[in-house]
Amino acid sequence: DQIEFQCLHAATMFNHSSIVRALLEAGADPLLNNWEGMTPVDLAKEAQLEEILDIFMKFLTSQLSEHARQYLLKK
């Protein structure tokens, strides 16, 4: 849902880890692009938000291979 991923982008940008967790648990996708083509993962990397990145990587563990997770971290 568009609203959910916009909220996830905002929660990431403002470094609200508890909200990020809640949105992920509600089904928000950390790999969806915003209007600038950035994912919440991209935003967390750009701002060097280690706690948020850890949350995303743990969430994505069951969905992505190790290679894919490493690619996202280096992208």
C-alpha positions as CSV (number, residue, x, y, z in Angstrom):
1,D,0.0,0.0,0.0
2,Q,1.4,3.4,-1.0
3,I,0.6,5.0,2.4
4,E,2.5,2.3,4.3
5,F,5.7,2.7,2.3
6,Q,5.6,6.5,2.5
7,C,5.3,6.1,6.2
8,L,8.2,3.7,6.3
9,H,10.3,6.2,4.3
10,A,9.4,9.0,6.8
11,A,10.1,6.8,9.8
12,T,13.4,5.9,8.4
13,M,14.4,9.4,7.5
14,F,13.6,10.6,11.0
15,N,15.3,7.6,12.6
16,H,12.3,6.2,14.4
17,S,13.3,2.6,14.9
18,S,10.2,1.5,16.8
19,I,7.9,2.9,14.1
20,V,10.0,1.2,11.4
21,R,9.6,-2.2,13.3
22,A,5.8,-1.7,13.6
23,L,5.4,-0.8,9.9
24,L,7.5,-3.8,8.8
25,E,5.4,-6.0,11.1
26,A,2.3,-4.5,9.4
27,G,3.5,-5.5,6.0
28,A,5.4,-2.4,4.7
29,D,8.1,-3.2,2.2
30,P,11.6,-1.8,2.8
31,L,12.5,-2.2,-0.9
32,L,9.8,-0.1,-2.5
33,N,10.9,3.1,-4.2
34,N,9.7,6.6,-3.3
35,W,9.1,9.3,-5.9
36,E,12.9,9.9,-6.0
37,G,13.6,6.2,-6.6
38,M,15.0,5.6,-3.1
39,T,14.0,2.7,-0.9
40,P,13.9,3.0,2.9
41,V,17.0,0.8,2.9
42,D,18.7,3.4,0.6
43,L,17.7,6.2,2.9
44,A,19.0,4.4,6.0
45,K,22.3,3.7,4.2
46,E,22.7,7.3,3.0
47,A,22.1,8.7,6.5
48,Q,24.2,5.9,8.1
49,L,21.4,4.8,10.4
50,E,23.0,1.6,11.6
51,E,20.1,0.6,13.9
52,I,17.5,1.0,11.2
53,L,19.8,-0.9,8.7
54,D,20.1,-3.7,11.2
55,I,16.3,-3.8,11.5
56,F,15.9,-4.0,7.7
57,M,18.6,-6.6,7.2
58,K,17.1,-8.8,9.9
59,F,13.6,-8.4,8.4
60,L,15.0,-9.3,4.9
61,T,16.9,-12.3,6.1
62,S,14.1,-14.7,5.3
63,Q,13.3,-13.0,2.0
64,L,16.7,-12.5,0.4
65,S,19.9,-14.4,-0.1
66,E,23.1,-13.3,1.6
67,H,24.4,-12.1,-1.7
68,A,21.3,-9.9,-2.2
69,R,21.5,-8.5,1.3
70,Q,25.2,-7.6,0.8
71,Y,24.3,-6.0,-2.6
72,L,21.7,-3.8,-0.9
73,L,24.2,-2.7,1.8
74,K,26.8,-1.7,-0.9
75,K,24.5,-0.3,-3.5
